[in-house]
Amino acid sequence: MSKYLQVFKIAWQRNFEYRAYFFGHMILGLINIVVPVLIFHYAFTNGARFGNYTFSGLFTYLVMTKFMHFASRGNIRRKIASEIKDGSFSNYFLKPISYKRYWFAYMLADRLFEIVVQVIILLIVLLLFPQFINLQAGNLPLFLIFIPIALLFNFFYSLLIASIAFYITDINLITTALGIVTGLFAGELIPIDILPPILNHISNWLPFRFTAYFPIMVYQGKVSLQEYLISCFSLAVWILLFALFSHFAWKKGVKRYEAIGR
């Protein structure tokens, strides 16, 4: 366990290695929030509504969506696929560590850094636009529970996608396409309840809504306790399935691995 703790520490320190990147990342995050504020504030003049959303409701949703995205979704699938492609994956066969645990520790540190950055951004946004944010402090604990759960789900999902690299040389196009689809059905691009009925129905059969849309609905107080508990159980089942699928795909993929890059 101590060696994975060291991986966590190194990954955490790496994020602070370049301070300009840290502040640039924060400024870019603020710009990505402020620009939609200006656009939607103009679009929502005269009390207009977007679906069932007022301006403050939609703005709060967009801000929370960005938080959930950066808190739980990393880019380890591309990094793992790159190591498989260039053959550096072979180096791990000589080390007394678990490759999956190594990347899980790395992802934890990486996402914890993002959570710190996003919390700072949220506080700044709250200071700049307090009238546009719907504060629901009573629902915050139930919302926060979904952050580690969504992170765990995304980890196994990333492993499953990365395992495609054992069969296809370059999976960048696949990961990009799946990222768009995942974002759509997670509610990151637009609230799911505003999507066309057919897409809304499909999203109910997929697990991605639990990583953004559903936690935000919990925060906004639009989910009953019964629905919350049922959804937690459903997500736990999905995590188990993706863990099993990723384990099977990884086991089969390692047998096909040829270290072509080396």
C-alpha positions as CSV (number, residue, x, y, z in Angstrom):
1,M,0.0,0.0,0.0
2,S,2.9,2.4,0.8
3,K,4.2,2.2,-2.8
4,Y,0.8,3.3,-4.2
5,L,0.8,6.1,-1.6
6,Q,4.1,7.2,-3.0
7,V,2.6,7.2,-6.5
8,F,-0.2,9.3,-5.2
9,K,2.2,11.8,-3.6
10,I,4.4,12.1,-6.8
11,A,1.3,12.6,-9.0
12,W,0.0,15.2,-6.6
13,Q,3.3,17.1,-6.5
14,R,3.6,16.9,-10.3
15,N,0.5,19.1,-10.6
16,F,2.2,21.9,-8.7
17,E,5.5,21.5,-10.6
18,Y,4.6,24.3,-13.0
19,R,2.9,27.1,-11.1
20,A,2.0,29.0,-14.3
21,Y,0.1,25.9,-15.5
22,F,-1.8,25.9,-12.2
23,F,-2.9,29.5,-12.4
24,G,-3.5,29.3,-16.2
25,H,-5.7,26.3,-15.6
26,M,-7.7,28.3,-13.0
27,I,-8.1,31.3,-15.2
28,L,-9.2,29.2,-18.2
29,G,-11.8,27.5,-15.9
30,L,-13.1,30.9,-14.9
31,I,-13.3,32.0,-18.5
32,N,-15.2,28.9,-19.4
33,I,-17.8,29.8,-16.8
34,V,-18.0,33.6,-17.2
35,V,-18.5,33.5,-21.0
36,P,-21.6,31.3,-20.8
37,V,-22.9,33.6,-18.0
38,L,-22.8,36.6,-20.4
39,I,-24.4,34.7,-23.2
40,F,-27.2,33.1,-21.2
41,H,-27.8,36.3,-19.3
42,Y,-28.5,38.0,-22.5
43,A,-30.6,35.1,-23.8
44,F,-32.7,35.0,-20.7
45,T,-33.7,38.7,-20.7
46,N,-37.4,39.5,-19.9
47,G,-37.8,36.3,-17.8
48,A,-37.4,33.8,-20.6
49,R,-37.0,30.2,-19.8
50,F,-35.0,27.3,-21.3
51,G,-37.2,24.2,-21.0
52,N,-38.0,24.0,-17.3
53,Y,-35.0,26.1,-16.4
54,T,-34.7,29.7,-15.3
55,F,-31.4,31.5,-15.9
56,S,-30.2,30.9,-12.3
57,G,-31.2,27.2,-12.5
58,L,-29.5,26.6,-15.8
59,F,-26.4,28.6,-14.8
60,T,-26.1,26.6,-11.5
61,Y,-26.5,23.4,-13.6
62,L,-23.7,24.3,-16.0
63,V,-21.3,25.3,-13.1
64,M,-22.0,22.0,-11.2
65,T,-21.6,20.1,-14.5
66,K,-18.1,21.4,-15.0
67,F,-17.3,20.6,-11.4
68,M,-18.5,17.0,-11.7
69,H,-16.6,16.6,-15.0
70,F,-13.3,17.7,-13.7
71,A,-13.7,16.0,-10.3
72,S,-14.4,12.5,-11.7
73,R,-13.2,12.3,-15.3
74,G,-9.5,12.0,-16.0
75,N,-7.6,11.3,-19.2
76,I,-5.9,8.2,-18.0
77,R,-7.4,6.2,-20.9
78,R,-5.3,8.1,-23.4
79,K,-2.2,7.8,-21.3
80,I,-2.6,4.0,-20.8
81,A,-3.4,3.6,-24.5
82,S,-0.3,5.5,-25.3
83,E,1.9,3.3,-23.1
84,I,0.5,0.2,-24.8
85,K,1.0,1.7,-28.2
86,D,4.7,2.8,-27.7
87,G,5.6,-0.3,-25.7
88,S,6.5,1.4,-22.5
89,F,3.8,-0.8,-20.9
90,S,6.4,-3.5,-20.9
91,N,8.4,-1.7,-18.1
92,Y,5.7,-2.5,-15.6
93,F,6.2,-6.2,-16.0
94,L,9.5,-5.8,-14.3
95,K,8.2,-3.8,-11.3
96,P,6.6,-5.2,-8.2
97,I,3.4,-3.2,-8.6
98,S,-0.1,-3.6,-9.9
99,Y,-0.6,-1.6,-13.1
100,K,-4.2,-0.9,-12.3
101,R,-3.5,0.1,-8.7
102,Y,-0.7,2.4,-10.0
103,W,-3.1,4.2,-12.3
104,F,-5.8,4.3,-9.7
105,A,-3.5,6.1,-7.3
106,Y,-2.4,8.4,-10.0
107,M,-6.0,9.2,-11.0
108,L,-6.9,9.9,-7.3
109,A,-4.1,12.5,-7.0
110,D,-4.9,14.0,-10.4
111,R,-8.6,14.3,-9.6
112,L,-8.0,15.6,-6.1
113,F,-5.9,18.4,-7.6
114,E,-8.8,19.2,-10.0
115,I,-11.3,19.2,-7.1
116,V,-9.1,21.8,-5.3
117,V,-9.0,23.9,-8.4
118,Q,-12.7,23.6,-9.1
119,V,-13.6,24.5,-5.5
120,I,-11.5,27.7,-5.8
121,I,-13.2,28.5,-9.1
122,L,-16.7,27.9,-7.5
123,L,-15.9,30.2,-4.6
124,I,-14.7,32.9,-7.0
125,V,-17.9,32.5,-9.2
126,L,-20.0,32.6,-6.0
127,L,-18.4,35.9,-5.1
128,L,-18.8,37.4,-8.6
129,F,-22.3,36.1,-9.3
130,P,-24.0,35.3,-6.0
131,Q,-27.4,36.2,-7.4
132,F,-27.1,33.6,-10.2
133,I,-26.3,30.5,-8.0
134,N,-29.0,28.5,-6.4
135,L,-27.5,27.4,-3.0
136,Q,-28.8,24.1,-1.7
137,A,-26.6,23.5,1.3
138,G,-29.0,20.9,2.8
139,N,-28.5,18.6,-0.3
140,L,-24.8,19.1,-0.5
141,P,-23.8,15.9,1.5
142,L,-25.9,13.7,-0.8
143,F,-24.3,15.4,-3.8
144,L,-20.8,14.9,-2.5
145,I,-21.3,11.2,-2.0
146,F,-21.5,10.8,-5.8
147,I,-18.1,12.3,-6.5
148,P,-16.0,9.3,-5.3
149,I,-18.6,6.9,-6.7
150,A,-18.5,8.6,-10.1
151,L,-14.7,8.7,-10.0
152,L,-14.7,4.9,-9.4
153,F,-17.1,4.3,-12.2
154,N,-15.0,6.4,-14.6
155,F,-11.8,4.6,-13.6
156,F,-13.2,1.2,-14.6
157,Y,-14.8,2.7,-17.7
158,S,-11.4,4.2,-18.7
159,L,-9.7,0.9,-18.2
160,L,-12.2,-0.8,-20.4
161,I,-11.8,1.8,-23.2
162,A,-8.0,1.7,-22.8
163,S,-7.9,-2.0,-23.3
164,I,-9.0,-1.5,-26.9
165,A,-5.4,-0.4,-27.5
166,F,-4.4,-4.1,-27.2
167,Y,-6.4,-4.7,-30.4
168,I,-6.2,-1.4,-32.3
169,T,-3.0,0.6,-32.7
170,D,-4.4,4.1,-32.3
171,I,-7.6,4.6,-30.3
172,N,-7.6,8.4,-30.2
173,L,-10.6,8.7,-32.6
174,I,-12.5,6.1,-30.6
175,T,-11.8,7.8,-27.2
176,T,-12.8,11.2,-28.7
177,A,-16.1,9.8,-30.1
178,L,-16.9,8.0,-26.9
179,G,-16.1,11.1,-24.9
180,I,-18.7,13.0,-26.9
181,V,-21.3,10.3,-26.5
182,T,-20.5,9.9,-22.8
183,G,-20.8,13.7,-22.3
184,L,-24.1,13.8,-24.1
185,F,-25.7,11.1,-22.0
186,A,-24.1,12.3,-18.8
187,G,-25.8,15.6,-19.3
188,E,-22.6,17.6,-19.6
189,L,-23.5,19.3,-22.8
190,I,-27.1,20.0,-22.0
191,P,-29.5,18.8,-19.2
192,I,-30.9,15.4,-20.1
193,D,-34.5,16.4,-19.4
194,I,-34.2,18.9,-22.3
195,L,-33.0,16.3,-24.8
196,P,-35.4,14.9,-27.4
197,P,-37.6,12.1,-25.8
198,I,-35.8,9.3,-27.6
199,L,-32.4,10.4,-26.3
200,N,-33.8,11.0,-22.8
201,H,-35.2,7.5,-22.8
202,I,-31.8,6.0,-24.0
203,S,-30.0,7.9,-21.2
204,N,-32.2,6.2,-18.6
205,W,-30.7,2.8,-19.7
206,L,-27.2,4.0,-19.5
207,P,-25.0,4.7,-16.4
208,F,-23.4,7.9,-17.6
209,R,-26.2,10.2,-16.2
210,F,-25.1,9.2,-12.7
211,T,-21.7,10.9,-13.3
212,A,-23.2,14.4,-13.8
213,Y,-26.9,15.0,-14.4
214,F,-28.3,12.9,-11.5
215,P,-26.0,14.2,-8.8
216,I,-26.9,17.8,-9.9
217,M,-30.6,16.9,-9.7
218,V,-29.9,15.6,-6.2
219,Y,-28.2,18.9,-5.3
220,Q,-31.1,20.9,-6.7
221,G,-33.6,18.8,-4.6
222,K,-35.4,17.2,-7.5
223,V,-34.8,13.6,-6.4
224,S,-36.7,11.7,-3.7
225,L,-34.9,9.7,-1.1
226,Q,-36.3,6.4,-2.6
227,E,-35.1,7.3,-6.1
228,Y,-31.7,8.3,-4.6
229,L,-31.3,4.9,-2.9
230,I,-32.4,3.0,-6.0
231,S,-30.0,5.0,-8.1
232,C,-27.1,4.3,-5.7
233,F,-27.8,0.6,-6.0
234,S,-28.0,0.8,-9.8
235,L,-24.7,2.6,-10.1
236,A,-23.1,0.1,-7.7
237,V,-24.2,-2.7,-10.1
238,W,-22.9,-0.7,-13.1
239,I,-19.5,-0.3,-11.4
240,L,-19.3,-4.0,-10.7
241,L,-20.2,-4.8,-14.3
242,F,-17.6,-2.4,-15.7
243,A,-15.0,-3.8,-13.2
244,L,-15.6,-7.3,-14.4
245,F,-15.7,-6.3,-18.1
246,S,-12.5,-4.3,-17.8
247,H,-10.8,-7.1,-15.9
248,F,-11.7,-9.6,-18.6
249,A,-10.8,-7.3,-21.5
250,W,-7.5,-6.5,-19.7
251,K,-6.6,-10.1,-19.1
252,K,-7.3,-11.0,-22.7
253,G,-5.5,-8.0,-24.0
254,V,-2.3,-8.6,-22.1
255,K,-2.0,-12.0,-23.8
256,R,-2.1,-10.3,-27.1
257,Y,0.4,-7.6,-26.2
258,E,3.5,-7.6,-28.4
259,A,5.4,-4.5,-27.3
260,I,5.6,-3.3,-30.9
261,G,6.8,0.2,-29.9
262,R,9.9,-1.4,-28.3
